[in-house]
Amino acid sequence: MEMGCIDMMNKYAELIVKKGVNLQKGQKLVVTADVECASLVKAIAKEAYKAGALDVIAHYVDEDITRLRYEHNDVDYFKKVPDYLVELRNKYALEHAAVVTITSENPDGFKGIDPLKMATYSKAMHEQAKTFYDHLDLGIDRWCIVGAPSLKWANKVFPDMNNQEAIEALWKAIYHVCYVDTKDPLNAWEMHRASFEERVKTLNEMSIDYLHYTNSLGTDLKVYMNKDYLFAGGGSFTTDGVYSFPNMPTEEIFTSPDYRKTEGVVYSSLPLNHGGSLVNDFYIRFKEGRVVDFGAKTGKDVLASIIDTDDGAHYLGEVALVPVDSPISEMGILFYNTLFDENAACHLALGKGFNECIKGGYEMTKEELYKHGVNDSFTHVDFMIGTKDLDIEAVTQDGKTVQIFKNGQFVI
């Protein structure tokens, strides 16, 4: 690896540690990654110890071995998570460890695998490692998802390049959208944080009743807000008052709608990569908040497995606003990875909502959040709906109509 590449990776690692999870002195850090990403894991570990980490624990996975596990076991096998994995995760939560997850999966890595097996395992993990996921979902512990290239992912994104060129191009793209290629990435992220604040303030002061989405794909959807909704953007505070960025990159302004009231139909604008399987050209129809119909040109069984995760997966947990001129959108790269593609287009998410997206949410239990209209589920799956002709109108609680988006762009 050339010196310049090493320097960029070190800057990326420092950014992840100091801004992504905002690691505190004496805190443990848990990093989960595919074996192909070992160089980034090591760079993160070095930066974490520089920042005063008590310990850095690396958990490596291998996508090929994971696929073999799904191929050679029936669905019942995945209903029970090994006790040691559950105990490890719950122990990390009780110790308030920070968590970094590096995404690098091959978009076609689990093509042909029964999606019910993956959905069953995901649900089982969330049920059985409840303490771990509650600490992340309720803003008690900090987490951050970041990207790093794998060869198969790079080849999917840049099919006309040779292996080395594709890897280098994907690294370059990741560094660019995460502002690693700026003079001072740490300061760039502070400026990025500030850029969200004015629009967030405007939206939170509008007393929106519902958002009405329309475009030429056929989307005609009304998404109703909770009475005490809060939009957020950039990063968020954990309950101990520490600010961090759970996603790198991030270009979205988002909130959790009232899961009980969504009406209409929405069409996807980009493919959805879920667990290494692609869903393409799909639609979802809602009535009284609940999914009542859906279809897809490819991957309908994958979409069905998402919706059937639990009852909460039949409802929306997030609505996110992203202009078509976002830095990621302007690159014109389809990443086949939700972490990146969701920041190129407006999107929605089926499943769990966020406690930070309602007034007083940090002090509420899951049951109280649900009663107030914030959805609960074992899953949270984003899908992209933004287009160059997307219009969004906000109808306020006093009956006024305000244009929020026109032709895919903010107009507020």
CORKAGI-V14860 format. One record per residue. N is the residue number from 1. RES is the residue in one small letter. SS is DSSP state (helix for helix, strand for strand, loop for the rest). PHI is phi in radians with two decimals (* if undefined). BURIAL is + if it has 24 or more other C-alpha atoms within 12 Angstrom, else -. Layout:
((N;RES;SS;PHI;BURIAL) (N;RES;SS;PHI;BURIAL))
This chain:
((1;m;loop;*;-) (2;e;loop;-1.23;-) (3;m;helix;-1.00;-) (4;g;helix;-1.07;-) (5;c;helix;-1.15;-) (6;i;helix;-1.10;-) (7;d;helix;-1.06;-) (8;m;helix;-1.14;+) (9;m;helix;-1.13;+) (10;n;helix;-1.13;+) (11;k;helix;-1.13;+) (12;y;helix;-1.11;+) (13;a;helix;-1.08;+) (14;e;helix;-1.08;+) (15;l;helix;-1.09;+) (16;i;helix;-1.08;+) (17;v;helix;-1.26;+) (18;k;helix;-1.52;+) (19;k;helix;-2.01;+) (20;g;helix;-1.02;+) (21;v;loop;-1.87;+) (22;n;loop;0.80;+) (23;l;loop;-1.05;+) (24;q;loop;-1.71;+) (25;k;loop;-1.03;-) (26;g;loop;1.48;-) (27;q;loop;-1.66;+) (28;k;strand;-1.51;+) (29;l;strand;-2.20;+) (30;v;strand;-1.95;+) (31;v;strand;-2.08;+) (32;t;strand;-1.94;+) (33;a;strand;-2.77;+) (34;d;strand;-1.25;+) (35;v;helix;-1.04;+) (36;e;helix;-1.17;+) (37;c;helix;-1.77;+) (38;a;helix;-1.01;+) (39;s;helix;-1.11;+) (40;l;helix;-1.24;+) (41;v;helix;-1.02;+) (42;k;helix;-1.12;+) (43;a;helix;-1.14;+) (44;i;helix;-1.11;+) (45;a;helix;-1.04;+) (46;k;helix;-1.07;+) (47;e;helix;-1.19;+) (48;a;helix;-1.12;+) (49;y;helix;-1.18;+) (50;k;helix;-1.06;-) (51;a;loop;-1.45;+) (52;g;loop;1.73;-) (53;a;loop;-1.03;+) (54;l;loop;-1.28;-) (55;d;strand;-2.80;+) (56;v;strand;-2.17;+) (57;i;strand;-1.95;+) (58;a;strand;-1.75;+) (59;h;strand;-1.97;+) (60;y;strand;-1.70;+) (61;v;strand;-2.16;-) (62;d;loop;-2.30;-) (63;e;helix;-1.02;+) (64;d;helix;-1.15;-) (65;i;helix;-1.21;-) (66;t;helix;-1.07;-) (67;r;helix;-1.09;+) (68;l;helix;-1.05;-) (69;r;helix;-1.07;-) (70;y;helix;-1.21;+) (71;e;helix;-1.18;-) (72;h;loop;-1.85;-) (73;n;loop;-2.31;-) (74;d;loop;-1.48;-) (75;v;helix;-1.11;-) (76;d;helix;-1.10;-) (77;y;helix;-1.04;-) (78;f;helix;-1.56;+) (79;k;helix;-1.39;-) (80;k;loop;-2.17;-) (81;v;loop;-1.50;-) (82;p;loop;-0.92;-) (83;d;helix;-0.98;-) (84;y;helix;-1.15;-) (85;l;helix;-1.22;-) (86;v;helix;-1.10;-) (87;e;helix;-1.11;-) (88;l;helix;-1.06;+) (89;r;helix;-1.11;+) (90;n;helix;-1.12;+) (91;k;helix;-1.16;-) (92;y;helix;-1.01;+) (93;a;helix;-1.11;+) (94;l;helix;-1.13;-) (95;e;loop;-1.57;+) (96;h;loop;0.98;+) (97;a;loop;-1.22;+) (98;a;strand;-1.48;+) (99;v;strand;-2.23;+) (100;v;strand;-1.99;+) (101;t;strand;-2.03;+) (102;i;strand;-1.76;+) (103;t;strand;-1.68;+) (104;s;loop;-2.64;+) (105;e;loop;-1.16;+) (106;n;loop;-1.17;+) (107;p;loop;-1.00;+) (108;d;loop;-1.89;+) (109;g;loop;-1.10;+) (110;f;loop;-2.11;+) (111;k;loop;-1.07;+) (112;g;loop;1.60;-) (113;i;loop;-1.42;+) (114;d;loop;-1.04;+) (115;p;helix;-1.10;+) (116;l;helix;-1.12;+) (117;k;helix;-1.11;+) (118;m;helix;-1.20;+) (119;a;helix;-1.14;+) (120;t;helix;-1.13;+) (121;y;helix;-1.16;+) (122;s;helix;-1.08;+) (123;k;helix;-1.10;+) (124;a;helix;-1.08;+) (125;m;helix;-1.09;+) (126;h;helix;-1.19;+) (127;e;helix;-1.23;+) (128;q;helix;-1.50;+) (129;a;loop;-1.82;+) (130;k;helix;-1.03;+) (131;t;helix;-1.05;+) (132;f;helix;-1.03;+) (133;y;helix;-1.28;+) (134;d;helix;-1.08;+) (135;h;helix;-1.13;+) (136;l;helix;-1.36;+) (137;d;helix;-1.18;+) (138;l;loop;-1.69;+) (139;g;loop;1.25;+) (140;i;loop;-1.46;+) (141;d;loop;-2.06;+) (142;r;loop;-1.62;+) (143;w;strand;-2.52;+) (144;c;strand;-2.63;+) (145;i;strand;-1.85;+) (146;v;strand;-2.32;+) (147;g;strand;-1.98;+) (148;a;loop;-2.63;+) (149;p;loop;-1.19;+) (150;s;loop;-1.97;+) (151;l;helix;-1.09;+) (152;k;helix;-1.18;+) (153;w;helix;-1.15;+) (154;a;helix;-1.07;+) (155;n;helix;-1.14;+) (156;k;helix;-1.22;+) (157;v;helix;-1.30;+) (158;f;loop;-2.18;+) (159;p;loop;-1.19;-) (160;d;loop;-1.61;-) (161;m;loop;-1.81;-) (162;n;loop;-1.31;-) (163;n;helix;-0.99;-) (164;q;helix;-1.14;-) (165;e;helix;-1.09;-) (166;a;helix;-1.14;+) (167;i;helix;-1.06;+) (168;e;helix;-1.12;+) (169;a;helix;-1.15;+) (170;l;helix;-1.24;+) (171;w;helix;-1.02;+) (172;k;helix;-1.04;+) (173;a;helix;-1.14;+) (174;i;helix;-1.11;+) (175;y;helix;-1.05;+) (176;h;helix;-1.16;+) (177;v;helix;-1.28;+) (178;c;loop;-1.76;+) (179;y;loop;1.08;+) (180;v;loop;-1.26;+) (181;d;loop;-1.51;+) (182;t;loop;-1.54;-) (183;k;loop;-1.12;-) (184;d;loop;-2.39;-) (185;p;helix;-1.02;+) (186;l;helix;-1.10;+) (187;n;helix;-1.20;-) (188;a;helix;-1.03;-) (189;w;helix;-1.28;+) (190;e;helix;-1.18;-) (191;m;helix;-1.18;-) (192;h;helix;-1.07;+) (193;r;helix;-1.00;+) (194;a;helix;-1.14;-) (195;s;helix;-1.15;-) (196;f;helix;-1.43;+) (197;e;helix;-1.13;-) (198;e;helix;-1.18;-) (199;r;helix;-1.18;+) (200;v;helix;-1.03;+) (201;k;helix;-1.06;-) (202;t;helix;-1.08;-) (203;l;helix;-1.12;+) (204;n;helix;-1.26;+) (205;e;loop;-1.63;-) (206;m;loop;-1.47;+) (207;s;loop;0.91;+) (208;i;strand;-1.30;+) (209;d;strand;-1.50;+) (210;y;strand;-2.68;+) (211;l;strand;-1.85;+) (212;h;strand;-1.98;+) (213;y;strand;-1.74;+) (214;t;strand;-2.51;+) (215;n;loop;-2.79;+) (216;s;loop;-1.30;-) (217;l;loop;-1.19;+) (218;g;loop;2.05;+) (219;t;loop;-1.07;+) (220;d;strand;-2.58;+) (221;l;strand;-2.34;+) (222;k;strand;-1.96;+) (223;v;strand;-1.99;+) (224;y;strand;-1.53;+) (225;m;strand;-1.58;+) (226;n;loop;-1.21;+) (227;k;loop;-1.00;+) (228;d;loop;-1.87;+) (229;y;strand;-1.07;+) (230;l;loop;-2.37;+) (231;f;loop;-1.40;+) (232;a;strand;-2.40;+) (233;g;strand;-2.90;+) (234;g;loop;1.48;+) (235;g;loop;-2.21;+) (236;s;strand;-2.76;+) (237;f;strand;-1.64;+) (238;t;loop;-1.51;+) (239;t;loop;-1.11;+) (240;d;loop;-1.55;-) (241;g;loop;1.48;-) (242;v;loop;-1.67;-) (243;y;strand;-1.63;+) (244;s;strand;-2.63;+) (245;f;loop;-2.05;+) (246;p;loop;-1.10;+) (247;n;strand;-2.16;+) (248;m;loop;-2.29;+) (249;p;loop;-1.49;+) (250;t;loop;-2.64;+) (251;e;loop;-2.33;+) (252;e;loop;-1.76;+) (253;i;strand;-1.95;+) (254;f;strand;-2.45;+) (255;t;strand;-2.65;+) (256;s;loop;-1.82;+) (257;p;strand;-1.35;+) (258;d;loop;-1.30;+) (259;y;loop;-1.08;+) (260;r;loop;-1.55;+) (261;k;loop;-2.24;+) (262;t;loop;-1.10;+) (263;e;strand;-2.39;+) (264;g;strand;2.04;+) (265;v;strand;-2.23;+) (266;v;strand;-2.32;+) (267;y;strand;-1.99;+) (268;s;loop;-1.24;+) (269;s;loop;-1.98;+) (270;l;loop;-2.47;+) (271;p;loop;-1.11;+) (272;l;strand;-1.88;+) (273;n;strand;-1.70;+) (274;h;strand;-2.18;+) (275;g;loop;1.05;+) (276;g;loop;1.47;+) (277;s;strand;-2.18;+) (278;l;strand;-1.74;+) (279;v;strand;-2.03;+) (280;n;strand;-2.22;+) (281;d;strand;0.86;+) (282;f;strand;-2.11;+) (283;y;strand;-2.35;+) (284;i;strand;-2.39;+) (285;r;strand;-1.96;+) (286;f;strand;-2.07;+) (287;k;strand;-2.48;+) (288;e;loop;0.89;-) (289;g;loop;1.54;+) (290;r;strand;-1.70;+) (291;v;strand;-1.14;+) (292;v;strand;-2.01;-) (293;d;strand;-2.84;-) (294;f;strand;-2.80;+) (295;g;strand;-2.77;+) (296;a;strand;-2.69;-) (297;k;strand;-1.16;-) (298;t;strand;-2.42;-) (299;g;loop;1.46;+) (300;k;helix;-1.07;+) (301;d;helix;-1.16;+) (302;v;helix;-1.17;+) (303;l;helix;-1.06;+) (304;a;helix;-1.08;+) (305;s;helix;-1.15;+) (306;i;helix;-1.15;+) (307;i;helix;-1.13;+) (308;d;loop;-1.54;+) (309;t;loop;-0.93;+) (310;d;loop;-2.90;+) (311;d;helix;-1.10;+) (312;g;helix;-1.12;+) (313;a;helix;-1.26;+) (314;h;helix;-1.48;+) (315;y;loop;-2.27;+) (316;l;strand;-1.42;+) (317;g;strand;-2.04;+) (318;e;strand;-2.68;+) (319;v;strand;-2.25;+) (320;a;strand;-2.24;+) (321;l;strand;-1.87;+) (322;v;loop;-2.42;+) (323;p;loop;-1.24;+) (324;v;loop;-1.21;+) (325;d;loop;-1.72;-) (326;s;loop;-1.09;+) (327;p;helix;-0.95;+) (328;i;helix;-1.25;+) (329;s;helix;-1.09;+) (330;e;helix;-1.17;-) (331;m;helix;-1.21;-) (332;g;loop;1.23;-) (333;i;loop;-1.85;+) (334;l;loop;-1.58;+) (335;f;loop;-1.45;+) (336;y;loop;0.97;+) (337;n;loop;-2.57;+) (338;t;helix;-1.05;+) (339;l;helix;-0.94;+) (340;f;helix;-1.60;+) (341;d;helix;-1.17;+) (342;e;loop;-1.18;+) (343;n;loop;-1.63;+) (344;a;loop;-1.90;+) (345;a;loop;-2.77;+) (346;c;loop;-0.95;+) (347;h;strand;-2.59;+) (348;l;strand;-2.15;+) (349;a;strand;-2.44;+) (350;l;strand;-1.46;+) (351;g;strand;1.91;+) (352;k;loop;-1.04;+) (353;g;loop;-1.70;+) (354;f;loop;-2.05;+) (355;n;helix;-1.24;+) (356;e;helix;-1.31;+) (357;c;helix;-1.76;+) (358;i;strand;-2.61;+) (359;k;loop;-1.03;+) (360;g;loop;1.35;-) (361;g;helix;-1.11;+) (362;y;helix;-1.18;+) (363;e;helix;-1.65;-) (364;m;loop;-1.64;-) (365;t;loop;-1.38;-) (366;k;helix;-1.01;+) (367;e;helix;-1.15;-) (368;e;helix;-1.20;-) (369;l;helix;-1.04;+) (370;y;helix;-1.09;+) (371;k;helix;-1.09;-) (372;h;loop;-1.48;+) (373;g;loop;1.82;+) (374;v;loop;-1.56;+) (375;n;loop;-1.16;+) (376;d;loop;-2.25;+) (377;s;loop;-2.91;+) (378;f;loop;-1.43;+) (379;t;loop;-2.27;+) (380;h;strand;-2.66;+) (381;v;strand;-2.19;+) (382;d;strand;-1.45;+) (383;f;strand;-2.47;+) (384;m;strand;-1.54;+) (385;i;loop;-2.28;+) (386;g;loop;-1.29;+) (387;t;loop;-2.43;+) (388;k;loop;-1.24;+) (389;d;loop;-2.03;+) (390;l;loop;-1.26;+) (391;d;strand;-1.97;+) (392;i;strand;-2.31;+) (393;e;strand;-1.89;+) (394;a;strand;-1.81;+) (395;v;strand;-1.79;+) (396;t;strand;-1.43;+) (397;q;loop;-1.16;-) (398;d;loop;-1.73;-) (399;g;loop;1.60;-) (400;k;loop;-1.39;-) (401;t;strand;-1.94;-) (402;v;strand;-2.20;+) (403;q;strand;-1.26;+) (404;i;strand;-1.72;+) (405;f;strand;-2.20;+) (406;k;strand;-2.38;+) (407;n;loop;0.90;+) (408;g;loop;1.37;+) (409;q;strand;-2.15;+) (410;f;strand;-1.08;+) (411;v;loop;-2.14;-) (412;i;loop;-1.98;-))
